[in-house]
C-alpha cells in the first residue's frame, strides 16, 4: 500500500503543492482584508496559516528532495 501511495503522490504532487500554496495565499489575503476592515489584528486566528504553511514547507522540501534524487 505504501508503494501505491508513493506512486499516487509522484503523479499528483503538483496538485497537492499548488493546493497548499492556494490555501496559504487565501489565508494571508483574508488576514489582510480583516486588518483593513477592522483596523486591528484582534479577532483573527492565524493558527490555520501556521498549520498550512508548515504543510506547504514539508511538501516543497519533499519535492526538492525527490527532484534531487532523480538527477
MARKE-353084 format. One record per atom (N, C-alpha, C): residue in one letter; x, y, z. Coordinates in steps of 0.2 Angstrom, whole numbers, plus 2048, in hexadecimal, padded with zeros to 3 digits. Layout:
N
AXYZ ...
This chain:
71
X8047FA800 X800800800 X804806800 X80A806803 X80E80C803 X81180E7FD X8128087F8 X81580A7F2 X80F80D7ED X80980B7EF X80380E7EB X8038157ED X8038177F3 X80381E7F5 X8088227F3 X80F81F7F2 X8148237F0 X8138247E8 X81181F7E5 X8108207DE X80A8257DC X8058257E0 X80082A7E0 X8038317E1 X8078327E6 X8098387E8 X80E83B7E3 X8128367E0 X8178387DA X81383B7D4 X80D8387D3 X80983A7CD X8058407CF X8038427D5 X7FF8477D7 X80284C7DB X80884C7DC X80C8507E1 X80B8587DF X80B8597D9 X80A8607D7 X8038637D9 X7FE85F7D9 X7F78617DB X7F78627E3 X7FB85E7E7 X7FB85F7EE X7FF8657F0 X8058667ED X80986C7EE X8058737EC X8028727E6 X7FE8787E4 X7F887A7E9 X7F48747EB X7EF8757EF X7F18787F6 X7F78767F9 X7F98797FF X7FB8807FE X7FE8827F8 X8008897F7 X7FA88D7F7 X7F588A7F3 X7EE88E7F3 X7EB88F7FA X7EC88A7FE X7E988B805 X7ED891809 X7F4890808 X7F889680C X7F689C809 X7F689D802 X7F48A47FF X7ED8A6801 X7E88A2801 X7E28A3803 X7E18A680B X7E58A280F X7E58A4816 X7E88AB817 X7EE8AC814 X7F18B3814 X7ED8B8811 X7E98B780C X7E58BC809 X7DF8BD80E X7DC8B8811 X7D78B9816 X7D98BD81C X7DF8BC81E X7E28BF824 X7E38C7822 X7E58C881C X7E68CF81A X7E08D3819 X7DB8CF817 X7D48D2816 X7D18D481D X7D28CF822 X7D08D0829 X7D38D682C X7DA8D782A X7DD8DC82D X7DB8E382A X7D98E3824 X7D78E9821 X7D08EB823 X7CC8E6824 X7C58E8826 X7C48E982D X7C88E5832 X7C78E6839 X7CC8EB83C X7D28EC838 X7D78F183A X7DB8EE840 X7DB8E8841 X7DE8E5846 X7DF8DD845 X7E48DA848 X7E58D3847 X7E18CF84C X7DE8D2850 X7DA8CE855 X7D48CB852 X7D38C5855 X7CD8C1852 X7CF8BD84C X7D58BC84A X7D68B8844 X7DC8B3847 X7DA8AC846 X7DE8A7848 X7E38A5842 X7E98A5843 X7EE8A483E X7F189C83F X7ED898843 X7EF891844 X7EF88E83D X7EA88F839 X7E988B833 X7EF88D82E X7F189382E X7F789582A X7FD89282C X7FE891833 X80488D835 X804886833 X7FE883834 X7FD87C832 X7FE87B82B X7FB87F827 X7FB87E81F X80288081D X80588581F X80C88781D X81188181F X81087E825 X814879827 X814873822 X80E871820 X80C86C81B X80F86D814 X80F874812 X81187680C X81987580C X81C877811 X824877812 X82686F811 X82286B815 X824864815 X82386180E X81E86380A X81C861803 X8228637FF X82486A7FF X82986C7FB X8308697FC X831868802 X838864804 X83885D801 X83285A802 X8328537FF X8328537F7 X82F8587F4 X8308597ED X83785A7EB X83A85F7EE X8418607ED X84685A7EE X8458567F3 X8488507F4 X84784B7EF X84184A7ED X83F8467E7 X8438487E1 X84284E7DF X8468507D9 X84D84F7D9 X8508517DF X8578507E0 X8598487DF X8558447E2 X85683D7E2 X85683A7DB X85183D7D7 X85083B7D0 X85683D7CB X85A8427CD X85F8447C9 X8658407CB 
